[in-house]
Amino acid sequence: MTDEEMERFALVSKECERIRALIAREEAALSNGEHDHGIPMAAAPQEQAASVLLAPDLRVSETGAARRR
């Protein structure tokens, strides 16, 4: 193994240990009754009719194909 490969392995190993410690802290907090609700999600955009999204001279047929008037 080259010196560069060994250095890279050491960096990856250190990062894995950091992640393991983070997971252990999170699991300990959850077992103590704390709740993690994660990142709040944005509301989904309202649905729009397909014909609104197309150019004014185009409409969507029943098969979903765009057609000119």
mmCIF file of the N, C-alpha and C atoms, coordinates in Angstrom:
data_MODEL
# 
_entry.id   MODEL 
# 
loop_
_atom_site.group_PDB 
_atom_site.id 
_atom_site.type_symbol 
_atom_site.label_atom_id 
_atom_site.label_alt_id 
_atom_site.label_comp_id 
_atom_site.label_asym_id 
_atom_site.label_entity_id 
_atom_site.label_seq_id 
_atom_site.pdbx_PDB_ins_code 
_atom_site.Cartn_x 
_atom_site.Cartn_y 
_atom_site.Cartn_z 
_atom_site.occupancy 
_atom_site.B_iso_or_equiv 
_atom_site.pdbx_formal_charge 
_atom_site.auth_seq_id 
_atom_site.auth_comp_id 
_atom_site.auth_asym_id 
_atom_site.auth_atom_id 
_atom_site.pdbx_PDB_model_num 
ATOM 1   N N  . MET A 1 1  ? 0.849   -1.164 0.000   1.00 0.00 ? 1  MET A N  1 
ATOM 2   C CA . MET A 1 1  ? 0.000   0.000  0.000   1.00 0.00 ? 1  MET A CA 1 
ATOM 3   C C  . MET A 1 1  ? 0.902   1.236  0.000   1.00 0.00 ? 1  MET A C  1 
ATOM 4   N N  . THR A 1 2  ? 0.583   2.182  -0.868  1.00 0.00 ? 2  THR A N  1 
ATOM 5   C CA . THR A 1 2  ? 1.409   3.394  -0.952  1.00 0.00 ? 2  THR A CA 1 
ATOM 6   C C  . THR A 1 2  ? 1.092   4.326  0.212   1.00 0.00 ? 2  THR A C  1 
ATOM 7   N N  . ASP A 1 3  ? 1.979   5.309  0.422   1.00 0.00 ? 3  ASP A N  1 
ATOM 8   C CA . ASP A 1 3  ? 1.752   6.299  1.477   1.00 0.00 ? 3  ASP A CA 1 
ATOM 9   C C  . ASP A 1 3  ? 0.448   7.055  1.234   1.00 0.00 ? 3  ASP A C  1 
ATOM 10  N N  . GLU A 1 4  ? 0.184   7.384  -0.010  1.00 0.00 ? 4  GLU A N  1 
ATOM 11  C CA . GLU A 1 4  ? -1.043  8.106  -0.355  1.00 0.00 ? 4  GLU A CA 1 
ATOM 12  C C  . GLU A 1 4  ? -2.289  7.273  -0.020  1.00 0.00 ? 4  GLU A C  1 
ATOM 13  N N  . GLU A 1 5  ? -2.226  5.987  -0.337  1.00 0.00 ? 5  GLU A N  1 
ATOM 14  C CA . GLU A 1 5  ? -3.347  5.097  -0.022  1.00 0.00 ? 5  GLU A CA 1 
ATOM 15  C C  . GLU A 1 5  ? -3.544  4.963  1.492   1.00 0.00 ? 5  GLU A C  1 
ATOM 16  N N  . MET A 1 6  ? -2.444  4.900  2.228   1.00 0.00 ? 6  MET A N  1 
ATOM 17  C CA . MET A 1 6  ? -2.537  4.802  3.682   1.00 0.00 ? 6  MET A CA 1 
ATOM 18  C C  . MET A 1 6  ? -3.126  6.070  4.285   1.00 0.00 ? 6  MET A C  1 
ATOM 19  N N  . GLU A 1 7  ? -2.726  7.218  3.768   1.00 0.00 ? 7  GLU A N  1 
ATOM 20  C CA . GLU A 1 7  ? -3.281  8.485  4.246   1.00 0.00 ? 7  GLU A CA 1 
ATOM 21  C C  . GLU A 1 7  ? -4.776  8.560  3.952   1.00 0.00 ? 7  GLU A C  1 
ATOM 22  N N  . ARG A 1 8  ? -5.158  8.143  2.761   1.00 0.00 ? 8  ARG A N  1 
ATOM 23  C CA . ARG A 1 8  ? -6.576  8.148  2.381   1.00 0.00 ? 8  ARG A CA 1 
ATOM 24  C C  . ARG A 1 8  ? -7.368  7.200  3.278   1.00 0.00 ? 8  ARG A C  1 
ATOM 25  N N  . PHE A 1 9  ? -6.828  6.023  3.543   1.00 0.00 ? 9  PHE A N  1 
ATOM 26  C CA . PHE A 1 9  ? -7.489  5.060  4.422   1.00 0.00 ? 9  PHE A CA 1 
ATOM 27  C C  . PHE A 1 9  ? -7.664  5.651  5.823   1.00 0.00 ? 9  PHE A C  1 
ATOM 28  N N  . ALA A 1 10 ? -6.639  6.338  6.312   1.00 0.00 ? 10 ALA A N  1 
ATOM 29  C CA . ALA A 1 10 ? -6.714  6.948  7.646   1.00 0.00 ? 10 ALA A CA 1 
ATOM 30  C C  . ALA A 1 10 ? -7.803  8.017  7.686   1.00 0.00 ? 10 ALA A C  1 
ATOM 31  N N  . LEU A 1 11 ? -7.913  8.816  6.632   1.00 0.00 ? 11 LEU A N  1 
ATOM 32  C CA . LEU A 1 11 ? -8.960  9.842  6.572   1.00 0.00 ? 11 LEU A CA 1 
ATOM 33  C C  . LEU A 1 11 ? -10.349 9.214  6.561   1.00 0.00 ? 11 LEU A C  1 
ATOM 34  N N  . VAL A 1 12 ? -10.511 8.178  5.763   1.00 0.00 ? 12 VAL A N  1 
ATOM 35  C CA . VAL A 1 12 ? -11.813 7.510  5.675   1.00 0.00 ? 12 VAL A CA 1 
ATOM 36  C C  . VAL A 1 12 ? -12.151 6.857  7.014   1.00 0.00 ? 12 VAL A C  1 
ATOM 37  N N  . SER A 1 13 ? -11.176 6.226  7.631   1.00 0.00 ? 13 SER A N  1 
ATOM 38  C CA . SER A 1 13 ? -11.383 5.581  8.919   1.00 0.00 ? 13 SER A CA 1 
ATOM 39  C C  . SER A 1 13 ? -11.779 6.607  9.982   1.00 0.00 ? 13 SER A C  1 
ATOM 40  N N  . LYS A 1 14 ? -11.130 7.752  9.981   1.00 0.00 ? 14 LYS A N  1 
ATOM 41  C CA . LYS A 1 14 ? -11.438 8.816  10.937  1.00 0.00 ? 14 LYS A CA 1 
ATOM 42  C C  . LYS A 1 14 ? -12.866 9.335  10.716  1.00 0.00 ? 14 LYS A C  1 
ATOM 43  N N  . GLU A 1 15 ? -13.260 9.502  9.477   1.00 0.00 ? 15 GLU A N  1 
ATOM 44  C CA . GLU A 1 15 ? -14.610 9.965  9.163   1.00 0.00 ? 15 GLU A CA 1 
ATOM 45  C C  . GLU A 1 15 ? -15.650 8.922  9.594   1.00 0.00 ? 15 GLU A C  1 
ATOM 46  N N  . CYS A 1 16 ? -15.364 7.649  9.387   1.00 0.00 ? 16 CYS A N  1 
ATOM 47  C CA . CYS A 1 16 ? -16.274 6.582  9.831   1.00 0.00 ? 16 CYS A CA 1 
ATOM 48  C C  . CYS A 1 16 ? -16.450 6.624  11.342  1.00 0.00 ? 16 CYS A C  1 
ATOM 49  N N  . GLU A 1 17 ? -15.382 6.829  12.061  1.00 0.00 ? 17 GLU A N  1 
ATOM 50  C CA . GLU A 1 17 ? -15.460 6.905  13.518  1.00 0.00 ? 17 GLU A CA 1 
ATOM 51  C C  . GLU A 1 17 ? -16.283 8.114  13.951  1.00 0.00 ? 17 GLU A C  1 
ATOM 52  N N  . ARG A 1 18 ? -16.124 9.227  13.261  1.00 0.00 ? 18 ARG A N  1 
ATOM 53  C CA . ARG A 1 18 ? -16.909 10.423 13.578  1.00 0.00 ? 18 ARG A CA 1 
ATOM 54  C C  . ARG A 1 18 ? -18.401 10.157 13.371  1.00 0.00 ? 18 ARG A C  1 
ATOM 55  N N  . ILE A 1 19 ? -18.740 9.478  12.285  1.00 0.00 ? 19 ILE A N  1 
ATOM 56  C CA . ILE A 1 19 ? -20.140 9.164  11.987  1.00 0.00 ? 19 ILE A CA 1 
ATOM 57  C C  . ILE A 1 19 ? -20.696 8.176  13.016  1.00 0.00 ? 19 ILE A C  1 
ATOM 58  N N  . ARG A 1 20 ? -19.905 7.180  13.384  1.00 0.00 ? 20 ARG A N  1 
ATOM 59  C CA . ARG A 1 20 ? -20.346 6.220  14.408  1.00 0.00 ? 20 ARG A CA 1 
ATOM 60  C C  . ARG A 1 20 ? -20.643 6.936  15.729  1.00 0.00 ? 20 ARG A C  1 
ATOM 61  N N  . ALA A 1 21 ? -19.773 7.873  16.116  1.00 0.00 ? 21 ALA A N  1 
ATOM 62  C CA . ALA A 1 21 ? -19.970 8.619  17.359  1.00 0.00 ? 21 ALA A CA 1 
ATOM 63  C C  . ALA A 1 21 ? -21.239 9.476  17.269  1.00 0.00 ? 21 ALA A C  1 
ATOM 64  N N  . LEU A 1 22 ? -21.485 10.082 16.130  1.00 0.00 ? 22 LEU A N  1 
ATOM 65  C CA . LEU A 1 22 ? -22.683 10.889 15.923  1.00 0.00 ? 22 LEU A CA 1 
ATOM 66  C C  . LEU A 1 22 ? -23.934 10.028 16.046  1.00 0.00 ? 22 LEU A C  1 
ATOM 67  N N  . ILE A 1 23 ? -23.917 8.863  15.416  1.00 0.00 ? 23 ILE A N  1 
ATOM 68  C CA . ILE A 1 23 ? -25.058 7.937  15.504  1.00 0.00 ? 23 ILE A CA 1 
ATOM 69  C C  . ILE A 1 23 ? -25.277 7.497  16.945  1.00 0.00 ? 23 ILE A C  1 
ATOM 70  N N  . ALA A 1 24 ? -24.209 7.185  17.651  1.00 0.00 ? 24 ALA A N  1 
ATOM 71  C CA . ALA A 1 24 ? -24.328 6.753  19.047  1.00 0.00 ? 24 ALA A CA 1 
ATOM 72  C C  . ALA A 1 24 ? -24.950 7.861  19.897  1.00 0.00 ? 24 ALA A C  1 
ATOM 73  N N  . ARG A 1 25 ? -24.536 9.117  19.690  1.00 0.00 ? 25 ARG A N  1 
ATOM 74  C CA . ARG A 1 25 ? -25.126 10.233 20.443  1.00 0.00 ? 25 ARG A CA 1 
ATOM 75  C C  . ARG A 1 25 ? -26.603 10.382 20.128  1.00 0.00 ? 25 ARG A C  1 
ATOM 76  N N  . GLU A 1 26 ? -26.961 10.263 18.848  1.00 0.00 ? 26 GLU A N  1 
ATOM 77  C CA . GLU A 1 26 ? -28.368 10.387 18.456  1.00 0.00 ? 26 GLU A CA 1 
ATOM 78  C C  . GLU A 1 26 ? -29.203 9.264  19.062  1.00 0.00 ? 26 GLU A C  1 
ATOM 79  N N  . GLU A 1 27 ? -28.689 8.032  19.034  1.00 0.00 ? 27 GLU A N  1 
ATOM 80  C CA . GLU A 1 27 ? -29.421 6.903  19.606  1.00 0.00 ? 27 GLU A CA 1 
ATOM 81  C C  . GLU A 1 27 ? -29.578 7.067  21.118  1.00 0.00 ? 27 GLU A C  1 
ATOM 82  N N  . ALA A 1 28 ? -28.541 7.571  21.786  1.00 0.00 ? 28 ALA A N  1 
ATOM 83  C CA . ALA A 1 28 ? -28.626 7.791  23.230  1.00 0.00 ? 28 ALA A CA 1 
ATOM 84  C C  . ALA A 1 28 ? -29.669 8.857  23.543  1.00 0.00 ? 28 ALA A C  1 
ATOM 85  N N  . ALA A 1 29 ? -29.709 9.916  22.759  1.00 0.00 ? 29 ALA A N  1 
ATOM 86  C CA . ALA A 1 29 ? -30.691 10.981 22.976  1.00 0.00 ? 29 ALA A CA 1 
ATOM 87  C C  . ALA A 1 29 ? -32.105 10.447 22.776  1.00 0.00 ? 29 ALA A C  1 
ATOM 88  N N  . LEU A 1 30 ? -32.305 9.636  21.755  1.00 0.00 ? 30 LEU A N  1 
ATOM 89  C CA . LEU A 1 30 ? -33.640 9.081  21.493  1.00 0.00 ? 30 LEU A CA 1 
ATOM 90  C C  . LEU A 1 30 ? -34.063 8.121  22.600  1.00 0.00 ? 30 LEU A C  1 
ATOM 91  N N  . SER A 1 31 ? -33.126 7.357  23.118  1.00 0.00 ? 31 SER A N  1 
ATOM 92  C CA . SER A 1 31 ? -33.468 6.410  24.186  1.00 0.00 ? 31 SER A CA 1 
ATOM 93  C C  . SER A 1 31 ? -33.776 7.141  25.497  1.00 0.00 ? 31 SER A C  1 
ATOM 94  N N  . ASN A 1 32 ? -33.344 8.393  25.615  1.00 0.00 ? 32 ASN A N  1 
ATOM 95  C CA . ASN A 1 32 ? -33.642 9.206  26.803  1.00 0.00 ? 32 ASN A CA 1 
ATOM 96  C C  . ASN A 1 32 ? -34.947 9.981  26.645  1.00 0.00 ? 32 ASN A C  1 
ATOM 97  N N  . GLY A 1 33 ? -35.689 9.713  25.596  1.00 0.00 ? 33 GLY A N  1 
ATOM 98  C CA . GLY A 1 33 ? -36.987 10.345 25.413  1.00 0.00 ? 33 GLY A CA 1 
ATOM 99  C C  . GLY A 1 33 ? -36.993 11.562 24.511  1.00 0.00 ? 33 GLY A C  1 
ATOM 100 N N  . GLU A 1 34 ? -35.841 11.965 24.026  1.00 0.00 ? 34 GLU A N  1 
ATOM 101 C CA . GLU A 1 34 ? -35.815 13.094 23.100  1.00 0.00 ? 34 GLU A CA 1 
ATOM 102 C C  . GLU A 1 34 ? -36.342 12.626 21.754  1.00 0.00 ? 34 GLU A C  1 
ATOM 103 N N  . HIS A 1 35 ? -36.956 13.524 21.025  1.00 0.00 ? 35 HIS A N  1 
ATOM 104 C CA . HIS A 1 35 ? -37.527 13.168 19.731  1.00 0.00 ? 35 HIS A CA 1 
ATOM 105 C C  . HIS A 1 35 ? -36.853 13.964 18.632  1.00 0.00 ? 35 HIS A C  1 
ATOM 106 N N  . ASP A 1 36 ? -36.526 13.278 17.576  1.00 0.00 ? 36 ASP A N  1 
ATOM 107 C CA . ASP A 1 36 ? -35.938 13.907 16.399  1.00 0.00 ? 36 ASP A CA 1 
ATOM 108 C C  . ASP A 1 36 ? -36.998 13.938 15.320  1.00 0.00 ? 36 ASP A C  1 
ATOM 109 N N  . HIS A 1 37 ? -37.477 15.120 15.002  1.00 0.00 ? 37 HIS A N  1 
ATOM 110 C CA . HIS A 1 37 ? -38.511 15.245 13.975  1.00 0.00 ? 37 HIS A CA 1 
ATOM 111 C C  . HIS A 1 37 ? -37.911 15.496 12.600  1.00 0.00 ? 37 HIS A C  1 
ATOM 112 N N  . GLY A 1 38 ? -36.612 15.495 12.520  1.00 0.00 ? 38 GLY A N  1 
ATOM 113 C CA . GLY A 1 38 ? -35.947 15.645 11.223  1.00 0.00 ? 38 GLY A CA 1 
ATOM 114 C C  . GLY A 1 38 ? -36.095 17.036 10.650  1.00 0.00 ? 38 GLY A C  1 
ATOM 115 N N  . ILE A 1 39 ? -35.817 17.152 9.387   1.00 0.00 ? 39 ILE A N  1 
ATOM 116 C CA . ILE A 1 39 ? -35.916 18.428 8.685   1.00 0.00 ? 39 ILE A CA 1 
ATOM 117 C C  . ILE A 1 39 ? -37.361 18.622 8.256   1.00 0.00 ? 39 ILE A C  1 
ATOM 118 N N  . PRO A 1 40 ? -37.976 19.766 8.588   1.00 0.00 ? 40 PRO A N  1 
ATOM 119 C CA . PRO A 1 40 ? -39.359 19.978 8.163   1.00 0.00 ? 40 PRO A CA 1 
ATOM 120 C C  . PRO A 1 40 ? -39.457 20.013 6.642   1.00 0.00 ? 40 PRO A C  1 
ATOM 121 N N  . MET A 1 41 ? -40.508 19.414 6.130   1.00 0.00 ? 41 MET A N  1 
ATOM 122 C CA . MET A 1 41 ? -40.695 19.377 4.685   1.00 0.00 ? 41 MET A CA 1 
ATOM 123 C C  . MET A 1 41 ? -41.574 20.535 4.256   1.00 0.00 ? 41 MET A C  1 
ATOM 124 N N  . ALA A 1 42 ? -41.271 21.114 3.116   1.00 0.00 ? 42 ALA A N  1 
ATOM 125 C CA . ALA A 1 42 ? -42.082 22.190 2.557   1.00 0.00 ? 42 ALA A CA 1 
ATOM 126 C C  . ALA A 1 42 ? -43.396 21.612 2.050   1.00 0.00 ? 42 ALA A C  1 
ATOM 127 N N  . ALA A 1 43 ? -44.409 22.440 2.046   1.00 0.00 ? 43 ALA A N  1 
ATOM 128 C CA . ALA A 1 43 ? -45.697 22.003 1.523   1.00 0.00 ? 43 ALA A CA 1 
ATOM 129 C C  . ALA A 1 43 ? -45.563 21.715 0.030   1.00 0.00 ? 43 ALA A C  1 
ATOM 130 N N  . ALA A 1 44 ? -46.267 20.700 -0.420  1.00 0.00 ? 44 ALA A N  1 
ATOM 131 C CA . ALA A 1 44 ? -46.232 20.347 -1.840  1.00 0.00 ? 44 ALA A CA 1 
ATOM 132 C C  . ALA A 1 44 ? -46.966 21.417 -2.643  1.00 0.00 ? 44 ALA A C  1 
ATOM 133 N N  . PRO A 1 45 ? -46.466 21.744 -3.833  1.00 0.00 ? 45 PRO A N  1 
ATOM 134 C CA . PRO A 1 45 ? -47.159 22.737 -4.655  1.00 0.00 ? 45 PRO A CA 1 
ATOM 135 C C  . PRO A 1 45 ? -48.517 22.201 -5.099  1.00 0.00 ? 45 PRO A C  1 
ATOM 136 N N  . GLN A 1 46 ? -49.458 23.100 -5.298  1.00 0.00 ? 46 GLN A N  1 
ATOM 137 C CA . GLN A 1 46 ? -50.781 22.688 -5.745  1.00 0.00 ? 46 GLN A CA 1 
ATOM 138 C C  . GLN A 1 46 ? -50.699 22.180 -7.179  1.00 0.00 ? 46 GLN A C  1 
ATOM 139 N N  . GLU A 1 47 ? -51.533 21.200 -7.478  1.00 0.00 ? 47 GLU A N  1 
ATOM 140 C CA . GLU A 1 47 ? -51.579 20.631 -8.823  1.00 0.00 ? 47 GLU A CA 1 
ATOM 141 C C  . GLU A 1 47 ? -52.151 21.657 -9.790  1.00 0.00 ? 47 GLU A C  1 
ATOM 142 N N  . GLN A 1 48 ? -51.612 21.692 -10.991 1.00 0.00 ? 48 GLN A N  1 
ATOM 143 C CA . GLN A 1 48 ? -52.139 22.561 -12.032 1.00 0.00 ? 48 GLN A CA 1 
ATOM 144 C C  . GLN A 1 48 ? -52.549 21.692 -13.210 1.00 0.00 ? 48 GLN A C  1 
ATOM 145 N N  . ALA A 1 49 ? -53.584 22.112 -13.892 1.00 0.00 ? 49 ALA A N  1 
ATOM 146 C CA . ALA A 1 49 ? -54.002 21.379 -15.088 1.00 0.00 ? 49 ALA A CA 1 
ATOM 147 C C  . ALA A 1 49 ? -52.881 21.445 -16.122 1.00 0.00 ? 49 ALA A C  1 
ATOM 148 N N  . ALA A 1 50 ? -52.673 20.351 -16.851 1.00 0.00 ? 50 ALA A N  1 
ATOM 149 C CA . ALA A 1 50 ? -51.587 20.288 -17.830 1.00 0.00 ? 50 ALA A CA 1 
ATOM 150 C C  . ALA A 1 50 ? -51.727 21.360 -18.897 1.00 0.00 ? 50 ALA A C  1 
ATOM 151 N N  . SER A 1 51 ? -52.939 21.698 -19.292 1.00 0.00 ? 51 SER A N  1 
ATOM 152 C CA . SER A 1 51 ? -53.122 22.686 -20.360 1.00 0.00 ? 51 SER A CA 1 
ATOM 153 C C  . SER A 1 51 ? -52.643 24.065 -19.920 1.00 0.00 ? 51 SER A C  1 
ATOM 154 N N  . VAL A 1 52 ? -52.627 24.341 -18.619 1.00 0.00 ? 52 VAL A N  1 
ATOM 155 C CA . VAL A 1 52 ? -52.153 25.624 -18.118 1.00 0.00 ? 52 VAL A CA 1 
ATOM 156 C C  . VAL A 1 52 ? -50.644 25.735 -18.306 1.00 0.00 ? 52 VAL A C  1 
ATOM 157 N N  . LEU A 1 53 ? -49.957 24.613 -18.255 1.00 0.00 ? 53 LEU A N  1 
ATOM 158 C CA . LEU A 1 53 ? -48.510 24.613 -18.337 1.00 0.00 ? 53 LEU A CA 1 
ATOM 159 C C  . LEU A 1 53 ? -47.988 24.671 -19.769 1.00 0.00 ? 53 LEU A C  1 
ATOM 160 N N  . LEU A 1 54 ? -48.852 24.471 -20.739 1.00 0.00 ? 54 LEU A N  1 
ATOM 161 C CA . LEU A 1 54 ? -48.437 24.458 -22.133 1.00 0.00 ? 54 LEU A CA 1 
ATOM 162 C C  . LEU A 1 54 ? -48.621 25.830 -22.763 1.00 0.00 ? 54 LEU A C  1 
ATOM 163 N N  . ALA A 1 55 ? -48.009 26.012 -23.918 1.00 0.00 ? 55 ALA A N  1 
ATOM 164 C CA . ALA A 1 55 ? -48.189 27.250 -24.675 1.00 0.00 ? 55 ALA A CA 1 
ATOM 165 C C  . ALA A 1 55 ? -49.675 27.413 -24.999 1.00 0.00 ? 55 ALA A C  1 
ATOM 166 N N  . PRO A 1 56 ? -50.168 28.648 -25.154 1.00 0.00 ? 56 PRO A N  1 
ATOM 167 C CA . PRO A 1 56 ? -51.594 28.876 -25.359 1.00 0.00 ? 56 PRO A CA 1 
ATOM 168 C C  . PRO A 1 56 ? -52.194 28.138 -26.552 1.00 0.00 ? 56 PRO A C  1 
ATOM 169 N N  . ASP A 1 57 ? -51.402 27.883 -27.590 1.00 0.00 ? 57 ASP A N  1 
ATOM 170 C CA . ASP A 1 57 ? -51.968 27.223 -28.761 1.00 0.00 ? 57 ASP A CA 1 
ATOM 171 C C  . ASP A 1 57 ? -51.851 25.698 -28.699 1.00 0.00 ? 57 ASP A C  1 
ATOM 172 N N  . LEU A 1 58 ? -51.413 25.149 -27.569 1.00 0.00 ? 58 LEU A N  1 
ATOM 173 C CA . LEU A 1 58 ? -51.293 23.700 -27.410 1.00 0.00 ? 58 LEU A CA 1 
ATOM 174 C C  . LEU A 1 58 ? -52.263 23.218 -26.336 1.00 0.00 ? 58 LEU A C  1 
ATOM 175 N N  . ARG A 1 59 ? -52.819 22.053 -26.519 1.00 0.00 ? 59 ARG A N  1 
ATOM 176 C CA . ARG A 1 59 ? -53.683 21.422 -25.528 1.00 0.00 ? 59 ARG A CA 1 
ATOM 177 C C  . ARG A 1 59 ? -53.272 19.958 -25.418 1.00 0.00 ? 59 ARG A C  1 
ATOM 178 N N  . VAL A 1 60 ? -53.612 19.317 -24.318 1.00 0.00 ? 60 VAL A N  1 
ATOM 179 C CA . VAL A 1 60 ? -53.285 17.919 -24.103 1.00 0.00 ? 60 VAL A CA 1 
ATOM 180 C C  . VAL A 1 60 ? -54.514 17.079 -24.443 1.00 0.00 ? 60 VAL A C  1 
ATOM 181 N N  . SER A 1 61 ? -54.300 16.074 -25.304 1.00 0.00 ? 61 SER A N  1 
ATOM 182 C CA . SER A 1 61 ? -55.397 15.184 -25.662 1.00 0.00 ? 61 SER A CA 1 
ATOM 183 C C  . SER A 1 61 ? -55.645 14.195 -24.528 1.00 0.00 ? 61 SER A C  1 
ATOM 184 N N  . GLU A 1 62 ? -56.660 13.379 -24.644 1.00 0.00 ? 62 GLU A N  1 
ATOM 185 C CA . GLU A 1 62 ? -56.968 12.387 -23.609 1.00 0.00 ? 62 GLU A CA 1 
ATOM 186 C C  . GLU A 1 62 ? -55.839 11.376 -23.463 1.00 0.00 ? 62 GLU A C  1 
ATOM 187 N N  . THR A 1 63 ? -55.036 11.176 -24.488 1.00 0.00 ? 63 THR A N  1 
ATOM 188 C CA . THR A 1 63 ? -53.922 10.222 -24.397 1.00 0.00 ? 63 THR A CA 1 
ATOM 189 C C  . THR A 1 63 ? -52.689 10.867 -23.780 1.00 0.00 ? 63 THR A C  1 
ATOM 190 N N  . GLY A 1 64 ? -52.747 12.166 -23.526 1.00 0.00 ? 64 GLY A N  1 
ATOM 191 C CA . GLY A 1 64 ? -51.613 12.850 -22.915 1.00 0.00 ? 64 GLY A CA 1 
ATOM 192 C C  . GLY A 1 64 ? -50.683 13.485 -23.922 1.00 0.00 ? 64 GLY A C  1 
ATOM 193 N N  . ALA A 1 65 ? -51.008 13.393 -25.214 1.00 0.00 ? 65 ALA A N  1 
ATOM 194 C CA . ALA A 1 65 ? -50.154 13.980 -26.233 1.00 0.00 ? 65 ALA A CA 1 
ATOM 195 C C  . ALA A 1 65 ? -50.526 15.449 -26.433 1.00 0.00 ? 65 ALA A C  1 
ATOM 196 N N  . ALA A 1 66 ? -49.522 16.301 -26.597 1.00 0.00 ? 66 ALA A N  1 
ATOM 197 C CA . ALA A 1 66 ? -49.777 17.720 -26.868 1.00 0.00 ? 66 ALA A CA 1 
ATOM 198 C C  . ALA A 1 66 ? -50.143 17.888 -28.336 1.00 0.00 ? 66 ALA A C  1 
ATOM 199 N N  . ARG A 1 67 ? -51.192 18.647 -28.582 1.00 0.00 ? 67 ARG A N  1 
ATOM 200 C CA . ARG A 1 67 ? -51.622 18.895 -29.968 1.00 0.00 ? 67 ARG A CA 1 
ATOM 201 C C  . ARG A 1 67 ? -51.893 20.362 -30.159 1.00 0.00 ? 67 ARG A C  1 
ATOM 202 N N  . ARG A 1 68 ? -51.627 20.822 -31.373 1.00 0.00 ? 68 ARG A N  1 
ATOM 203 C CA . ARG A 1 68 ? -51.957 22.206 -31.719 1.00 0.00 ? 68 ARG A CA 1 
ATOM 204 C C  . ARG A 1 68 ? -53.434 22.315 -31.993 1.00 0.00 ? 68 ARG A C  1 
ATOM 205 N N  . ARG A 1 69 ? -53.982 23.485 -31.718 1.00 0.00 ? 69 ARG A N  1 
ATOM 206 C CA . ARG A 1 69 ? -55.401 23.707 -32.015 1.00 0.00 ? 69 ARG A CA 1 
ATOM 207 C C  . ARG A 1 69 ? -55.639 23.815 -33.476 1.00 0.00 ? 69 ARG A C  1 
# 
